[in-house]
Amino acid sequence: MTVVRQRTSLLSTADPGSFDTAVGALRAGEVIALPTDTVYGLGAHGLLPQAIAQLFVLKGREWMKPIPLLIGQMDDLCVVASEVPEIAWRLAQRFWPGPVTLVVPCASTLPVMLTSGGSSVAVRMPAHDAALRLISELGAPVAATSANLSGGTDAVTAQEVETIFGGRVRIILDGGRCPGGVPSTIVDLTAEPVVIRRRGTLAAAVEDFLTQAQ
């Protein structure tokens, strides 16, 4: 799969029309860049395998590294997971929306491309109005990974995304500087005991919560 060179447009999240354009692109199977509460991400329609494949190509990401999902409301966990452990609901109620990603058993309806053939999926509800609006208007989860080349520095502004992906994505939703600047904490709820796979800003708070929950 090759990446077609194209003109990149920065669309302000202050313009309501930007969301119509971005949602249309996602439904057409395109990859866009979007702001979140942590860093900018590359996003694709979470239920379209070919769109998800483009994420791997654009980032130079290894095919065996699954792509996380962004959801717009807590109840959507039931849509993307085959089962939701009680501790997942408790963590979501405590830390969502926010920079905590939960790894749960994946629903059979999710594209194999998204999970790299695995049995789990990483899910997060971002604390960012523009990201939540985009997901809501799309009416589907967004497959999203940080807007950088694999192993590269995370982008926290639309201009940094443009430097990396200008000419490679058509749309960058410009929501200003991301407030977090650090990737989310990843909590694997499919492991026994529960494991923190990546430490973000809330790692210590999650550890305290899990200790108290036992």
C-alpha positions as CSV (number, residue, x, y, z in Angstrom):
1,M,0.0,0.0,0.0
2,T,1.4,3.4,-1.0
3,V,0.7,6.9,0.3
4,V,-0.6,9.3,-2.3
5,R,0.8,12.8,-2.1
6,Q,-2.0,15.4,-1.5
7,R,-2.5,19.0,-0.4
8,T,-2.8,19.3,3.4
9,S,-5.3,21.7,5.0
10,L,-5.3,22.9,8.6
11,L,-8.9,23.2,9.6
12,S,-9.7,25.1,12.9
13,T,-11.9,23.3,15.4
14,A,-13.5,26.7,16.1
15,D,-15.2,26.4,12.7
16,P,-18.2,24.0,12.8
17,G,-17.7,23.2,9.1
18,S,-14.4,21.7,9.9
19,F,-16.1,18.8,11.6
20,D,-18.3,18.1,8.6
21,T,-15.3,17.9,6.4
22,A,-13.3,15.7,8.8
23,V,-16.2,13.3,9.4
24,G,-16.7,13.0,5.6
25,A,-13.1,12.2,5.2
26,L,-13.2,9.5,7.9
27,R,-16.3,7.9,6.4
28,A,-14.6,7.9,3.0
29,G,-11.7,5.8,4.6
30,E,-9.2,8.6,4.9
31,V,-6.8,9.2,7.7
32,I,-6.9,12.6,9.4
33,A,-4.9,14.3,12.2
34,L,-6.8,15.4,15.3
35,P,-6.1,17.0,18.7
36,T,-6.6,15.1,22.0
37,D,-6.0,15.8,25.6
38,T,-2.6,14.1,25.4
39,V,-1.0,14.6,22.0
40,Y,-2.1,14.9,18.4
41,G,-3.2,11.7,16.8
42,L,-3.6,10.2,13.4
43,G,-7.2,8.9,13.2
44,A,-9.2,6.6,11.0
45,H,-12.7,5.2,11.1
46,G,-12.4,2.4,13.6
47,L,-14.5,-0.1,11.7
48,L,-12.9,0.3,8.3
49,P,-10.0,-2.1,7.8
50,Q,-8.5,-0.3,4.8
51,A,-8.5,3.0,6.6
52,I,-6.8,1.4,9.6
53,A,-4.2,-0.1,7.3
54,Q,-3.3,3.4,6.2
55,L,-2.4,4.3,9.7
56,F,0.2,1.6,9.8
57,V,1.6,2.8,6.4
58,L,1.7,6.5,7.3
59,K,3.5,5.9,10.7
60,G,5.8,3.1,9.5
61,R,4.2,1.1,12.3
62,E,4.9,-2.6,12.7
63,W,1.8,-4.6,11.6
64,M,1.8,-6.6,14.9
65,K,1.3,-3.5,17.0
66,P,-2.5,-3.0,17.5
67,I,-4.1,0.4,17.1
68,P,-6.1,1.9,20.1
69,L,-9.7,3.1,19.8
70,L,-11.1,6.5,21.0
71,I,-14.7,6.4,22.0
72,G,-17.1,9.2,22.8
73,Q,-19.0,7.9,25.8
74,M,-18.4,5.3,28.5
75,D,-21.2,3.0,27.3
76,D,-19.4,2.5,24.0
77,L,-17.1,0.1,25.9
78,C,-19.9,-2.5,25.5
79,V,-19.7,-2.0,21.7
80,V,-16.0,-2.5,21.3
81,A,-15.4,-5.1,24.1
82,S,-16.7,-8.7,24.2
83,E,-16.9,-8.3,27.9
84,V,-16.2,-5.5,30.3
85,P,-14.7,-6.5,33.6
86,E,-16.1,-4.7,36.7
87,I,-12.7,-3.1,37.4
88,A,-12.9,-1.6,33.9
89,W,-16.1,0.2,34.7
90,R,-14.7,1.4,38.0
91,L,-11.5,2.8,36.3
92,A,-13.6,4.4,33.5
93,Q,-15.9,6.1,36.1
94,R,-12.8,7.4,38.0
95,F,-10.5,8.4,35.1
96,W,-12.7,9.0,32.0
97,P,-12.7,11.2,30.1
98,G,-9.0,11.5,30.5
99,P,-5.5,10.1,29.7
100,V,-6.0,6.5,30.8
101,T,-6.3,3.7,28.2
102,L,-8.0,0.4,29.2
103,V,-7.1,-2.9,27.5
104,V,-10.1,-5.2,27.4
105,P,-11.2,-8.3,25.5
106,C,-12.2,-7.2,22.0
107,A,-15.5,-7.6,20.3
108,S,-15.6,-10.0,17.4
109,T,-17.0,-7.3,15.2
110,L,-13.8,-5.2,15.3
111,P,-11.5,-5.4,12.3
112,V,-8.7,-7.9,12.6
113,M,-6.4,-5.2,11.2
114,L,-7.1,-3.1,14.3
115,T,-6.2,-5.7,16.9
116,S,-3.4,-7.3,14.8
117,G,-5.2,-10.6,15.1
118,G,-5.1,-10.4,18.9
119,S,-7.9,-10.9,21.4
120,S,-7.8,-7.5,23.1
121,V,-8.3,-3.9,22.2
122,A,-7.0,-0.7,23.9
123,V,-9.8,1.9,24.5
124,R,-9.9,5.5,25.8
125,M,-12.3,8.3,26.1
126,P,-10.4,11.6,25.7
127,A,-11.0,14.7,27.7
128,H,-11.0,17.0,24.7
129,D,-14.1,18.6,23.3
130,A,-13.0,18.6,19.7
131,A,-12.1,14.9,19.8
132,L,-15.4,14.0,21.5
133,R,-17.4,16.0,19.0
134,L,-15.6,14.3,16.1
135,I,-16.3,10.8,17.5
136,S,-20.0,11.7,18.2
137,E,-20.6,13.1,14.7
138,L,-18.9,10.2,13.1
139,G,-21.1,7.8,15.1
140,A,-18.3,5.2,15.4
141,P,-15.0,4.8,17.3
142,V,-11.9,6.3,15.9
143,A,-8.8,4.2,15.6
144,A,-6.1,6.6,16.7
145,T,-2.3,6.5,17.3
146,S,0.1,9.4,18.0
147,A,0.8,11.6,15.0
148,N,4.4,10.8,14.6
149,L,6.6,8.5,12.7
150,S,7.0,5.2,14.6
151,G,9.5,5.9,17.5
152,G,9.5,9.6,16.8
153,T,8.7,12.6,19.0
154,D,5.0,13.2,19.8
155,A,3.4,16.2,18.1
156,V,1.5,18.6,20.4
157,T,0.6,21.3,17.8
158,A,-1.1,21.1,14.4
159,Q,2.0,22.8,12.9
160,E,4.2,20.0,14.2
161,V,1.9,17.4,12.6
162,E,2.1,19.3,9.4
163,T,5.9,19.2,9.5
164,I,5.8,15.4,9.7
165,F,2.7,14.5,7.6
166,G,2.2,17.5,5.3
167,G,1.4,16.2,1.9
168,R,0.6,12.8,3.3
169,V,-2.8,13.5,5.0
170,R,-5.4,15.8,3.6
171,I,-6.9,17.2,6.8
172,I,-5.4,18.3,10.1
173,L,-7.9,19.5,12.7
174,D,-6.2,22.4,14.4
175,G,-7.3,22.6,18.0
176,G,-4.2,24.5,19.3
177,R,-1.6,23.0,21.6
178,C,-2.6,19.8,23.3
179,P,-2.8,20.4,27.0
180,G,-1.3,17.1,28.1
181,G,1.8,16.6,26.0
182,V,2.3,13.1,27.3
183,P,0.8,9.9,26.0
184,S,-1.9,8.2,28.1
185,T,-1.3,5.6,30.8
186,I,-2.2,2.1,29.5
187,V,-3.8,-0.4,31.9
188,D,-4.0,-4.0,30.7
189,L,-7.1,-5.5,32.3
190,T,-6.7,-8.8,30.4
191,A,-3.6,-9.6,32.4
192,E,-3.7,-11.3,35.8
193,P,-2.9,-9.4,37.9
194,V,-3.7,-6.1,36.1
195,V,-0.6,-4.6,34.5
196,I,0.3,-1.0,33.6
197,R,1.8,-1.3,30.2
198,R,2.8,2.4,29.7
199,R,3.2,5.0,32.4
200,G,1.6,8.3,31.7
201,T,0.8,11.2,34.0
202,L,-1.8,9.3,35.9
203,A,0.1,6.1,36.4
204,A,0.6,6.6,40.2
205,A,-3.1,7.5,40.7
206,V,-4.1,4.4,38.8
207,E,-1.8,2.3,40.9
208,D,-3.3,3.7,44.1
209,F,-6.8,3.1,42.8
210,L,-6.0,-0.5,41.8
211,T,-4.5,-1.1,45.3
212,Q,-7.5,0.2,47.0
213,A,-9.8,-1.8,44.7
214,Q,-8.3,-5.1,45.7
